Amino acid sequence: METKQILENQHELFLTGKTLSYEFRMTQLKLLEKSINEHIPALLDAFKKDLNKCEFDAVTTEISLAMQELHYQKKHLRKFMRPKHVHTTLLNFPAKGKIIHEPYGNTLIMSPWNYPFQLTINPLIATIAAGNTAIVKPSAYTPNVAQVIKDILDVFDPAYIATVMGGRAQNQELLDQKFDLIFFTGSKEVGKVVQEKAAAHLCPVVLELGGKSPCIVDKSANLKTAVRRIVWGKFLNAGQTCIAPDYILVHASIYDEFIRRVVEQIKQFYYNNGKLNNNFMFIVNEKHVERLKGLIDKNKLVFGGNVNGRQLEPTVLKDVEFDDPVMQEEIFGPIMPIVKYEDDDEIIKYINTHDKPLALYLFARDKKKIEKFSHRTSAGGMCVNEVIMHFTEHGLPFGGVGESGMGNYHGKYSFLTFTHAKCILKKNPHAELMVKYPPYTDGKSNFVYIYLGHKHPKDDN
């Protein structure tokens, strides 16, 4: 079926009001949960084929995160749907005000290849909970996972939830249609195209992009903990994580020790008898392998740098300068450039004069340093003495700012993102204040000034 026809069918379904009730939404969430559980073995196999992702990584970074979001939405759905009553002012006495969160309508979810399951299913869970319909477009770069996603979603009527497979041609066809909301996760370059296409229809967009997320290691940091967490976060998913610490800024007084500890930690995590673990993930395709190889400066290589097929081993570069090639683009791979710094203000200036990152990480025990970096830098999100894990918290909104994206989701923020907050003012049909109606007398003017907390200008004469 053509994309245009699918969207027309979904539009007709939405107009019936079928998707609006609590019972319908809950039924669909339970149906999705059941279908996911039935396809977990197929998912695990697909992850191994596409990305060499082992079962532990597939469960912890993909399946469990989606299931946690699903359980959260089921638990809180009735509360999220409940109208919120607000106080009204004297100007509208007697009246009642409330806010209801109504679904946008027909949504499009375009997902990436780096976490192809949970970055598809999490926004889908939200749009179902919000009462929308959806067309889902998984990435063609992970074809096996994309096929399992389609199989999972085939339990739904395509007039409600449909999956569109394919590459750029299908993306283009989708973006030419008129949706009520587009949720896109991917690169900044494609995000610009999505926003431009959506603008033709005045369609709101949520853009979850990326950028070069800095990680600062202050001299007050607990080095053992910092190194363990940074190495894990940097090389998770072979560095193909939008919130991975992209480059590491280390204070000069601990620079050499930090590098030594990083190399030791990498060997402990990823090597057996000097050989890279077979479970270390693949780079998504040969094109990206070649791009990453071009970012490795052999003169600054401390560890790694070798490639075996699509497996690029954890790589560490030292004495990196801000004008080096590896510092000019988001790395999105297992390359850790380590930059030496001495002055906090210079680092803050560097961060603030470049594109706003999706995440910023600081390792420090100095409370003044923590406050300084927290309030003088801008990023989509921030962790202190941790990396990446803010993504897992339902109570924290996840999203970018500036060049790293717009809009956020997770937990209640997912429901808010996929709904429009509509205000309703309900007036008493009989009683009201007559002051707003002509003729406008001095007495009515005095009433307005008193209401505003000011004296009438004539009273000063």
SEBA-288254 format. One record per residue (C-alpha): residue number from 1; residue in three letters; x, y negated, z negated. Coordinates in steps of 0.1 Angstrom, whole numbers. Layout:
BEGIN
{k->NUM&r->ALA&x->X&y->Y&z->Z}
...
***
This chain:
BEGIN
{k->1&r->MET&x->0&y->0&z->0}
{k->2&r->GLU&x->13&y->-35&z->9}
{k->3&r->THR&x->23&y->-58&z->-19}
{k->4&r->LYS&x->-3&y->-84&z->-10}
{k->5&r->GLN&x->-31&y->-58&z->-12}
{k->6&r->ILE&x->-18&y->-46&z->-46}
{k->7&r->LEU&x->-19&y->-81&z->-59}
{k->8&r->GLU&x->-53&y->-88&z->-46}
{k->9&r->ASN&x->-66&y->-56&z->-63}
{k->10&r->GLN&x->-50&y->-66&z->-95}
{k->11&r->HIS&x->-65&y->-101&z->-92}
{k->12&r->GLU&x->-100&y->-86&z->-87}
{k->13&r->LEU&x->-95&y->-63&z->-118}
{k->14&r->PHE&x->-84&y->-92&z->-140}
{k->15&r->LEU&x->-114&y->-113&z->-130}
{k->16&r->THR&x->-137&y->-85&z->-143}
{k->17&r->GLY&x->-124&y->-92&z->-178}
{k->18&r->LYS&x->-116&y->-55&z->-183}
{k->19&r->THR&x->-81&y->-61&z->-196}
{k->20&r->LEU&x->-92&y->-86&z->-223}
{k->21&r->SER&x->-105&y->-64&z->-252}
{k->22&r->TYR&x->-84&y->-51&z->-280}
{k->23&r->GLU&x->-95&y->-16&z->-273}
{k->24&r->PHE&x->-84&y->-17&z->-237}
{k->25&r->ARG&x->-50&y->-31&z->-245}
{k->26&r->MET&x->-44&y->-6&z->-273}
{k->27&r->THR&x->-55&y->23&z->-251}
{k->28&r->GLN&x->-30&y->12&z->-224}
{k->29&r->LEU&x->-1&y->9&z->-249}
{k->30&r->LYS&x->-8&y->44&z->-262}
{k->31&r->LEU&x->-9&y->57&z->-226}
{k->32&r->LEU&x->24&y->41&z->-219}
{k->33&r->GLU&x->39&y->56&z->-251}
{k->34&r->LYS&x->27&y->91&z->-242}
{k->35&r->SER&x->41&y->89&z->-207}
{k->36&r->ILE&x->75&y->77&z->-218}
{k->37&r->ASN&x->78&y->105&z->-243}
{k->38&r->GLU&x->69&y->130&z->-216}
{k->39&r->HIS&x->97&y->116&z->-193}
{k->40&r->ILE&x->126&y->113&z->-218}
{k->41&r->PRO&x->145&y->144&z->-204}
{k->42&r->ALA&x->142&y->130&z->-169}
{k->43&r->LEU&x->153&y->95&z->-182}
{k->44&r->LEU&x->184&y->110&z->-198}
{k->45&r->ASP&x->193&y->128&z->-166}
{k->46&r->ALA&x->188&y->97&z->-145}
{k->47&r->PHE&x->210&y->76&z->-168}
{k->48&r->LYS&x->238&y->101&z->-165}
{k->49&r->LYS&x->235&y->101&z->-127}
{k->50&r->ASP&x->233&y->64&z->-122}
{k->51&r->LEU&x->257&y->50&z->-148}
{k->52&r->ASN&x->273&y->80&z->-166}
{k->53&r->LYS&x->254&y->69&z->-197}
{k->54&r->CYS&x->255&y->96&z->-224}
{k->55&r->GLU&x->225&y->106&z->-244}
{k->56&r->PHE&x->234&y->86&z->-275}
{k->57&r->ASP&x->238&y->54&z->-255}
{k->58&r->ALA&x->207&y->60&z->-235}
{k->59&r->VAL&x->186&y->66&z->-266}
{k->60&r->THR&x->201&y->38&z->-287}
{k->61&r->THR&x->204&y->10&z->-261}
{k->62&r->GLU&x->174&y->19&z->-239}
{k->63&r->ILE&x->147&y->42&z->-251}
{k->64&r->SER&x->146&y->34&z->-288}
{k->65&r->LEU&x->146&y->-3&z->-282}
{k->66&r->ALA&x->116&y->0&z->-259}
{k->67&r->MET&x->98&y->23&z->-283}
{k->68&r->GLN&x->104&y->0&z->-312}
{k->69&r->GLU&x->89&y->-29&z->-292}
{k->70&r->LEU&x->59&y->-8&z->-283}
{k->71&r->HIS&x->53&y->2&z->-319}
{k->72&r->TYR&x->56&y->-34&z->-330}
{k->73&r->GLN&x->31&y->-46&z->-305}
{k->74&r->LYS&x->6&y->-19&z->-315}
{k->75&r->LYS&x->10&y->-27&z->-352}
{k->76&r->HIS&x->5&y->-64&z->-348}
{k->77&r->LEU&x->-18&y->-67&z->-317}
{k->78&r->ARG&x->-50&y->-74&z->-336}
{k->79&r->LYS&x->-33&y->-101&z->-356}
{k->80&r->PHE&x->-18&y->-116&z->-325}
{k->81&r->MET&x->-51&y->-117&z->-307}
{k->82&r->ARG&x->-69&y->-134&z->-336}
{k->83&r->PRO&x->-78&y->-171&z->-330}
{k->84&r->LYS&x->-58&y->-195&z->-351}
{k->85&r->HIS&x->-79&y->-221&z->-368}
{k->86&r->VAL&x->-64&y->-256&z->-372}
{k->87&r->HIS&x->-74&y->-287&z->-391}
{k->88&r->THR&x->-90&y->-316&z->-372}
{k->89&r->THR&x->-87&y->-353&z->-379}
{k->90&r->LEU&x->-113&y->-378&z->-391}
{k->91&r->LEU&x->-115&y->-391&z->-355}
{k->92&r->ASN&x->-134&y->-359&z->-346}
{k->93&r->PHE&x->-154&y->-354&z->-378}
{k->94&r->PRO&x->-173&y->-332&z->-380}
{k->95&r->ALA&x->-154&y->-306&z->-358}
{k->96&r->LYS&x->-135&y->-274&z->-358}
{k->97&r->GLY&x->-103&y->-266&z->-339}
{k->98&r->LYS&x->-87&y->-233&z->-329}
{k->99&r->ILE&x->-61&y->-218&z->-306}
{k->100&r->ILE&x->-67&y->-187&z->-287}
{k->101&r->HIS&x->-40&y->-169&z->-267}
{k->102&r->GLU&x->-54&y->-160&z->-234}
{k->103&r->PRO&x->-35&y->-139&z->-208}
{k->104&r->TYR&x->-20&y->-156&z->-178}
{k->105&r->GLY&x->-35&y->-130&z->-153}
{k->106&r->ASN&x->-14&y->-113&z->-127}
{k->107&r->THR&x->23&y->-110&z->-137}
{k->108&r->LEU&x->55&y->-99&z->-119}
{k->109&r->ILE&x->83&y->-83&z->-138}
{k->110&r->MET&x->117&y->-81&z->-120}
{k->111&r->SER&x->143&y->-62&z->-139}
{k->112&r->PRO&x->181&y->-56&z->-136}
{k->113&r->TRP&x->203&y->-26&z->-133}
{k->114&r->ASN&x->225&y->-29&z->-164}
{k->115&r->TYR&x->198&y->-18&z->-189}
{k->116&r->PRO&x->173&y->-7&z->-163}
{k->117&r->PHE&x->148&y->10&z->-186}
{k->118&r->GLN&x->144&y->-12&z->-216}
{k->119&r->LEU&x->147&y->-45&z->-197}
{k->120&r->THR&x->118&y->-33&z->-176}
{k->121&r->ILE&x->96&y->-17&z->-202}
{k->122&r->ASN&x->100&y->-43&z->-230}
{k->123&r->PRO&x->84&y->-71&z->-209}
{k->124&r->LEU&x->58&y->-47&z->-196}
{k->125&r->ILE&x->48&y->-38&z->-231}
{k->126&r->ALA&x->44&y->-75&z->-238}
{k->127&r->THR&x->23&y->-82&z->-207}
{k->128&r->ILE&x->0&y->-52&z->-215}
{k->129&r->ALA&x->-4&y->-64&z->-251}
{k->130&r->ALA&x->-12&y->-99&z->-238}
{k->131&r->GLY&x->-40&y->-86&z->-215}
{k->132&r->ASN&x->-24&y->-92&z->-181}
{k->133&r->THR&x->-20&y->-70&z->-151}
{k->134&r->ALA&x->15&y->-64&z->-138}
{k->135&r->ILE&x->36&y->-55&z->-107}
{k->136&r->VAL&x->69&y->-40&z->-118}
{k->137&r->LYS&x->100&y->-42&z->-96}
{k->138&r->PRO&x->129&y->-21&z->-110}
{k->139&r->SER&x->165&y->-25&z->-96}
{k->140&r->ALA&x->175&y->-6&z->-65}
{k->141&r->TYR&x->211&y->-3&z->-79}
{k->142&r->THR&x->200&y->24&z->-103}
{k->143&r->PRO&x->177&y->45&z->-81}
{k->144&r->ASN&x->173&y->75&z->-103}
{k->145&r->VAL&x->162&y->55&z->-133}
{k->146&r->ALA&x->139&y->34&z->-111}
{k->147&r->GLN&x->122&y->66&z->-99}
{k->148&r->VAL&x->116&y->78&z->-134}
{k->149&r->ILE&x->102&y->44&z->-143}
{k->150&r->LYS&x->78&y->47&z->-114}
{k->151&r->ASP&x->68&y->82&z->-125}
{k->152&r->ILE&x->61&y->69&z->-160}
{k->153&r->LEU&x->40&y->41&z->-147}
{k->154&r->ASP&x->21&y->62&z->-122}
{k->155&r->VAL&x->-3&y->71&z->-151}
{k->156&r->PHE&x->-19&y->37&z->-146}
{k->157&r->ASP&x->-43&y->26&z->-119}
{k->158&r->PRO&x->-22&y->5&z->-94}
{k->159&r->ALA&x->-49&y->-22&z->-96}
{k->160&r->TYR&x->-37&y->-26&z->-132}
{k->161&r->ILE&x->0&y->-16&z->-133}
{k->162&r->ALA&x->19&y->-10&z->-101}
{k->163&r->THR&x->55&y->-2&z->-93}
{k->164&r->VAL&x->72&y->-16&z->-62}
{k->165&r->MET&x->104&y->1&z->-51}
{k->166&r->GLY&x->131&y->-11&z->-28}
{k->167&r->GLY&x->157&y->-38&z->-25}
{k->168&r->ARG&x->160&y->-74&z->-12}
{k->169&r->ALA&x->133&y->-71&z->14}
{k->170&r->GLN&x->108&y->-60&z->-13}
{k->171&r->ASN&x->120&y->-87&z->-37}
{k->172&r->GLN&x->115&y->-114&z->-10}
{k->173&r->GLU&x->80&y->-101&z->-2}
{k->174&r->LEU&x->70&y->-102&z->-39}
{k->175&r->LEU&x->83&y->-137&z->-44}
{k->176&r->ASP&x->63&y->-149&z->-15}
{k->177&r->GLN&x->31&y->-140&z->-33}
{k->178&r->LYS&x->12&y->-161&z->-58}
{k->179&r->PHE&x->15&y->-148&z->-93}
{k->180&r->ASP&x->3&y->-163&z->-126}
{k->181&r->LEU&x->37&y->-156&z->-144}
{k->182&r->ILE&x->70&y->-142&z->-133}
{k->183&r->PHE&x->94&y->-126&z->-157}
{k->184&r->PHE&x->129&y->-122&z->-142}
{k->185&r->THR&x->160&y->-107&z->-158}
{k->186&r->GLY&x->192&y->-109&z->-138}
{k->187&r->SER&x->219&y->-132&z->-124}
{k->188&r->LYS&x->218&y->-170&z->-124}
{k->189&r->GLU&x->221&y->-171&z->-86}
{k->190&r->VAL&x->190&y->-150&z->-81}
{k->191&r->GLY&x->172&y->-168&z->-109}
{k->192&r->LYS&x->175&y->-200&z->-90}
{k->193&r->VAL&x->158&y->-183&z->-60}
{k->194&r->VAL&x->130&y->-170&z->-82}
{k->195&r->GLN&x->124&y->-204&z->-97}
{k->196&r->GLU&x->124&y->-220&z->-63}
{k->197&r->LYS&x->99&y->-195&z->-49}
{k->198&r->ALA&x->77&y->-198&z->-79}
{k->199&r->ALA&x->77&y->-236&z->-77}
{k->200&r->ALA&x->58&y->-233&z->-44}
{k->201&r->HIS&x->29&y->-219&z->-63}
{k->202&r->LEU&x->35&y->-239&z->-96}
{k->203&r->CYS&x->39&y->-205&z->-112}
{k->204&r->PRO&x->55&y->-205&z->-146}
{k->205&r->VAL&x->87&y->-184&z->-149}
{k->206&r->VAL&x->107&y->-168&z->-177}
{k->207&r->LEU&x->143&y->-164&z->-167}
{k->208&r->GLU&x->166&y->-142&z->-187}
{k->209&r->LEU&x->200&y->-148&z->-171}
{k->210&r->GLY&x->235&y->-147&z->-186}
{k->211&r->GLY&x->268&y->-166&z->-186}
{k->212&r->LYS&x->302&y->-165&z->-203}
{k->213&r->SER&x->293&y->-159&z->-239}
{k->214&r->PRO&x->323&y->-170&z->-261}
{k->215&r->CYS&x->334&y->-152&z->-292}
{k->216&r->ILE&x->355&y->-172&z->-317}
{k->217&r->VAL&x->377&y->-156&z->-343}
{k->218&r->ASP&x->386&y->-180&z->-370}
{k->219&r->LYS&x->417&y->-176&z->-392}
{k->220&r->SER&x->393&y->-170&z->-421}
{k->221&r->ALA&x->377&y->-139&z->-405}
{k->222&r->ASN&x->378&y->-104&z->-418}
{k->223&r->LEU&x->400&y->-91&z->-391}
{k->224&r->LYS&x->393&y->-54&z->-396}
{k->225&r->THR&x->355&y->-59&z->-393}
{k->226&r->ALA&x->358&y->-85&z->-365}
{k->227&r->VAL&x->379&y->-63&z->-343}
{k->228&r->ARG&x->357&y->-32&z->-348}
{k->229&r->ARG&x->325&y->-51&z->-339}
{k->230&r->ILE&x->340&y->-71&z->-310}
{k->231&r->VAL&x->355&y->-41&z->-293}
{k->232&r->TRP&x->322&y->-22&z->-297}
{k->233&r->GLY&x->302&y->-51&z->-283}
{k->234&r->LYS&x->326&y->-59&z->-255}
{k->235&r->PHE&x->329&y->-24&z->-241}
{k->236&r->LEU&x->293&y->-13&z->-248}
{k->237&r->ASN&x->278&y->-3&z->-214}
{k->238&r->ALA&x->313&y->-8&z->-199}
{k->239&r->GLY&x->309&y->-45&z->-205}
{k->240&r->GLN&x->278&y->-47&z->-183}
{k->241&r->THR&x->257&y->-65&z->-210}
{k->242&r->CYS&x->244&y->-100&z->-205}
{k->243&r->ILE&x->252&y->-109&z->-241}
{k->244&r->ALA&x->285&y->-91&z->-243}
{k->245&r->PRO&x->313&y->-113&z->-258}
{k->246&r->ASP&x->327&y->-125&z->-224}
{k->247&r->TYR&x->360&y->-140&z->-237}
{k->248&r->ILE&x->376&y->-140&z->-271}
{k->249&r->LEU&x->390&y->-173&z->-287}
{k->250&r->VAL&x->414&y->-163&z->-314}
{k->251&r->HIS&x->432&y->-187&z->-338}
{k->252&r->ALA&x->469&y->-189&z->-332}
{k->253&r->SER&x->478&y->-178&z->-367}
{k->254&r->ILE&x->462&y->-144&z->-363}
{k->255&r->TYR&x->465&y->-140&z->-325}
{k->256&r->ASP&x->492&y->-113&z->-323}
{k->257&r->GLU&x->477&y->-92&z->-351}
{k->258&r->PHE&x->443&y->-95&z->-335}
{k->259&r->ILE&x->456&y->-81&z->-302}
{k->260&r->ARG&x->474&y->-53&z->-319}
{k->261&r->ARG&x->443&y->-43&z->-338}
{k->262&r->VAL&x->421&y->-45&z->-307}
{k->263&r->VAL&x->444&y->-20&z->-288}
{k->264&r->GLU&x->443&y->4&z->-318}
{k->265&r->GLN&x->405&y->2&z->-320}
{k->266&r->ILE&x->401&y->8&z->-283}
{k->267&r->LYS&x->422&y->40&z->-286}
{k->268&r->GLN&x->401&y->52&z->-316}
{k->269&r->PHE&x->368&y->45&z->-299}
{k->270&r->TYR&x->373&y->56&z->-263}
{k->271&r->TYR&x->404&y->79&z->-260}
{k->272&r->ASN&x->411&y->115&z->-268}
{k->273&r->ASN&x->448&y->125&z->-268}
{k->274&r->GLY&x->456&y->95&z->-246}
{k->275&r->LYS&x->429&y->102&z->-221}
{k->276&r->LEU&x->398&y->81&z->-215}
{k->277&r->ASN&x->366&y->97&z->-228}
{k->278&r->ASN&x->345&y->112&z->-200}
{k->279&r->ASN&x->314&y->94&z->-215}
{k->280&r->PHE&x->328&y->60&z->-209}
{k->281&r->MET&x->303&y->44&z->-185}
{k->282&r->PHE&x->306&y->38&z->-148}
{k->283&r->ILE&x->306&y->4&z->-131}
{k->284&r->VAL&x->273&y->2&z->-112}
{k->285&r->ASN&x->288&y->3&z->-77}
{k->286&r->GLU&x->321&y->0&z->-57}
{k->287&r->LYS&x->314&y->-36&z->-49}
{k->288&r->HIS&x->315&y->-45&z->-86}
{k->289&r->VAL&x->346&y->-24&z->-91}
{k->290&r->GLU&x->365&y->-43&z->-65}
{k->291&r->ARG&x->353&y->-76&z->-80}
{k->292&r->LEU&x->365&y->-66&z->-114}
{k->293&r->LYS&x->399&y->-54&z->-102}
{k->294&r->GLY&x->404&y->-89&z->-87}
{k->295&r->LEU&x->400&y->-104&z->-122}
{k->296&r->ILE&x->429&y->-84&z->-137}
{k->297&r->ASP&x->461&y->-104&z->-139}
{k->298&r->LYS&x->489&y->-77&z->-141}
{k->299&r->ASN&x->512&y->-102&z->-157}
{k->300&r->LYS&x->489&y->-107&z->-186}
{k->301&r->LEU&x->478&y->-70&z->-190}
{k->302&r->VAL&x->481&y->-56&z->-225}
{k->303&r->PHE&x->461&y->-25&z->-221}
{k->304&r->GLY&x->441&y->-6&z->-195}
{k->305&r->GLY&x->435&y->-18&z->-160}
{k->306&r->ASN&x->433&y->16&z->-144}
{k->307&r->VAL&x->404&y->27&z->-122}
{k->308&r->ASN&x->392&y->62&z->-115}
{k->309&r->GLY&x->363&y->61&z->-91}
{k->310&r->ARG&x->337&y->39&z->-107}
{k->311&r->GLN&x->352&y->42&z->-141}
{k->312&r->LEU&x->373&y->12&z->-151}
{k->313&r->GLU&x->390&y->17&z->-184}
{k->314&r->PRO&x->388&y->-8&z->-213}
{k->315&r->THR&x->412&y->-36&z->-203}
{k->316&r->VAL&x->428&y->-63&z->-224}
{k->317&r->LEU&x->445&y->-95&z->-212}
{k->318&r->LYS&x->466&y->-118&z->-234}
{k->319&r->ASP&x->478&y->-154&z->-231}
{k->320&r->VAL&x->448&y->-162&z->-209}
{k->321&r->GLU&x->443&y->-198&z->-199}
{k->322&r->PHE&x->410&y->-216&z->-192}
{k->323&r->ASP&x->419&y->-220&z->-155}
{k->324&r->ASP&x->426&y->-183&z->-149}
{k->325&r->PRO&x->403&y->-165&z->-124}
{k->326&r->VAL&x->389&y->-143&z->-152}
{k->327&r->MET&x->376&y->-174&z->-169}
{k->328&r->GLN&x->357&y->-188&z->-138}
{k->329&r->GLU&x->328&y->-163&z->-137}
{k->330&r->GLU&x->308&y->-140&z->-160}
{k->331&r->ILE&x->329&y->-109&z->-162}
{k->332&r->PHE&x->302&y->-83&z->-167}
{k->333&r->GLY&x->327&y->-55&z->-170}
{k->334&r->PRO&x->352&y->-39&z->-195}
{k->335&r->ILE&x->378&y->-67&z->-193}
{k->336&r->MET&x->386&y->-86&z->-225}
{k->337&r->PRO&x->405&y->-119&z->-220}
{k->338&r->ILE&x->420&y->-132&z->-252}
{k->339&r->VAL&x->426&y->-170&z->-254}
{k->340&r->LYS&x->448&y->-186&z->-281}
{k->341&r->TYR&x->435&y->-217&z->-298}
{k->342&r->GLU&x->444&y->-240&z->-327}
{k->343&r->ASP&x->419&y->-268&z->-328}
{k->344&r->ASP&x->382&y->-262&z->-335}
{k->345&r->ASP&x->371&y->-295&z->-319}
{k->346&r->GLU&x->389&y->-286&z->-286}
{k->347&r->ILE&x->371&y->-253&z->-285}
{k->348&r->ILE&x->338&y->-269&z->-293}
{k->349&r->LYS&x->344&y->-294&z->-265}
{k->350&r->TYR&x->353&y->-267&z->-240}
{k->351&r->ILE&x->321&y->-247&z->-248}
{k->352&r->ASN&x->299&y->-278&z->-247}
{k->353&r->THR&x->313&y->-290&z->-214}
{k->354&r->HIS&x->305&y->-257&z->-196}
{k->355&r->ASP&x->273&y->-239&z->-188}
{k->356&r->LYS&x->253&y->-231&z->-219}
{k->357&r->PRO&x->259&y->-194&z->-227}
{k->358&r->LEU&x->232&y->-168&z->-235}
{k->359&r->ALA&x->250&y->-159&z->-267}
{k->360&r->LEU&x->278&y->-173&z->-290}
{k->361&r->TYR&x->296&y->-154&z->-316}
{k->362&r->LEU&x->317&y->-166&z->-345}
{k->363&r->PHE&x->337&y->-145&z->-369}
{k->364&r->ALA&x->346&y->-165&z->-400}
{k->365&r->ARG&x->342&y->-166&z->-438}
{k->366&r->ASP&x->347&y->-203&z->-441}
{k->367&r->LYS&x->312&y->-217&z->-447}
{k->368&r->LYS&x->321&y->-252&z->-433}
{k->369&r->LYS&x->334&y->-236&z->-401}
{k->370&r->ILE&x->302&y->-216&z->-398}
{k->371&r->GLU&x->281&y->-247&z->-402}
{k->372&r->LYS&x->302&y->-267&z->-378}
{k->373&r->PHE&x->300&y->-242&z->-349}
{k->374&r->SER&x->263&y->-235&z->-356}
{k->375&r->HIS&x->253&y->-271&z->-353}
{k->376&r->ARG&x->277&y->-285&z->-328}
{k->377&r->THR&x->274&y->-258&z->-300}
{k->378&r->SER&x->244&y->-247&z->-279}
{k->379&r->ALA&x->236&y->-212&z->-268}
{k->380&r->GLY&x->206&y->-190&z->-263}
{k->381&r->GLY&x->213&y->-172&z->-296}
{k->382&r->MET&x->242&y->-169&z->-321}
{k->383&r->CYS&x->256&y->-143&z->-343}
{k->384&r->VAL&x->280&y->-149&z->-373}
{k->385&r->ASN&x->303&y->-120&z->-380}
{k->386&r->GLU&x->284&y->-98&z->-355}
{k->387&r->VAL&x->278&y->-94&z->-318}
{k->388&r->ILE&x->248&y->-84&z->-297}
{k->389&r->MET&x->227&y->-72&z->-327}
{k->390&r->HIS&x->205&y->-103&z->-328}
{k->391&r->PHE&x->188&y->-87&z->-297}
{k->392&r->THR&x->174&y->-59&z->-319}
{k->393&r->GLU&x->155&y->-81&z->-343}
{k->394&r->HIS&x->118&y->-85&z->-337}
{k->395&r->GLY&x->116&y->-117&z->-358}
{k->396&r->LEU&x->142&y->-135&z->-337}
{k->397&r->PRO&x->133&y->-150&z->-303}
{k->398&r->PHE&x->157&y->-138&z->-275}
{k->399&r->GLY&x->163&y->-159&z->-245}
{k->400&r->GLY&x->186&y->-184&z->-228}
{k->401&r->VAL&x->190&y->-222&z->-227}
{k->402&r->GLY&x->200&y->-243&z->-198}
{k->403&r->GLU&x->220&y->-223&z->-173}
{k->404&r->SER&x->215&y->-191&z->-193}
{k->405&r->GLY&x->178&y->-191&z->-188}
{k->406&r->MET&x->144&y->-203&z->-201}
{k->407&r->GLY&x->117&y->-188&z->-222}
{k->408&r->ASN&x->121&y->-161&z->-248}
{k->409&r->TYR&x->106&y->-128&z->-259}
{k->410&r->HIS&x->107&y->-99&z->-285}
{k->411&r->GLY&x->82&y->-93&z->-312}
{k->412&r->LYS&x->56&y->-120&z->-315}
{k->413&r->TYR&x->75&y->-141&z->-291}
{k->414&r->SER&x->68&y->-116&z->-264}
{k->415&r->PHE&x->31&y->-119&z->-269}
{k->416&r->LEU&x->34&y->-157&z->-270}
{k->417&r->THR&x->54&y->-157&z->-238}
{k->418&r->PHE&x->29&y->-137&z->-218}
{k->419&r->THR&x->-1&y->-157&z->-230}
{k->420&r->HIS&x->-13&y->-193&z->-227}
{k->421&r->ALA&x->-21&y->-211&z->-260}
{k->422&r->LYS&x->-55&y->-226&z->-252}
{k->423&r->CYS&x->-69&y->-251&z->-276}
{k->424&r->ILE&x->-106&y->-253&z->-283}
{k->425&r->LEU&x->-123&y->-282&z->-301}
{k->426&r->LYS&x->-158&y->-275&z->-312}
{k->427&r->LYS&x->-179&y->-306&z->-322}
{k->428&r->ASN&x->-211&y->-308&z->-342}
{k->429&r->PRO&x->-239&y->-314&z->-316}
{k->430&r->HIS&x->-256&y->-340&z->-338}
{k->431&r->ALA&x->-235&y->-358&z->-364}
{k->432&r->GLU&x->-205&y->-379&z->-354}
{k->433&r->LEU&x->-187&y->-412&z->-360}
{k->434&r->MET&x->-201&y->-439&z->-337}
{k->435&r->VAL&x->-169&y->-460&z->-338}
{k->436&r->LYS&x->-157&y->-448&z->-304}
{k->437&r->TYR&x->-187&y->-462&z->-286}
{k->438&r->PRO&x->-192&y->-497&z->-273}
{k->439&r->PRO&x->-199&y->-524&z->-282}
{k->440&r->TYR&x->-165&y->-528&z->-299}
{k->441&r->THR&x->-169&y->-551&z->-329}
{k->442&r->ASP&x->-144&y->-565&z->-354}
{k->443&r->GLY&x->-157&y->-540&z->-379}
{k->444&r->LYS&x->-148&y->-511&z->-356}
{k->445&r->SER&x->-114&y->-526&z->-350}
{k->446&r->ASN&x->-108&y->-529&z->-387}
{k->447&r->PHE&x->-118&y->-492&z->-391}
{k->448&r->VAL&x->-91&y->-483&z->-364}
{k->449&r->TYR&x->-64&y->-503&z->-381}
{k->450&r->ILE&x->-72&y->-488&z->-415}
{k->451&r->TYR&x->-72&y->-453&z->-400}
{k->452&r->LEU&x->-38&y->-460&z->-385}
{k->453&r->GLY&x->-25&y->-473&z->-418}
{k->454&r->HIS&x->-20&y->-509&z->-406}
{k->455&r->LYS&x->-35&y->-542&z->-415}
{k->456&r->HIS&x->-55&y->-561&z->-390}
{k->457&r->PRO&x->-33&y->-588&z->-374}
{k->458&r->LYS&x->-58&y->-614&z->-383}
{k->459&r->ASP&x->-52&y->-606&z->-420}
{k->460&r->ASP&x->-17&y->-620&z->-417}
{k->461&r->ASN&x->-30&y->-654&z->-407}
***
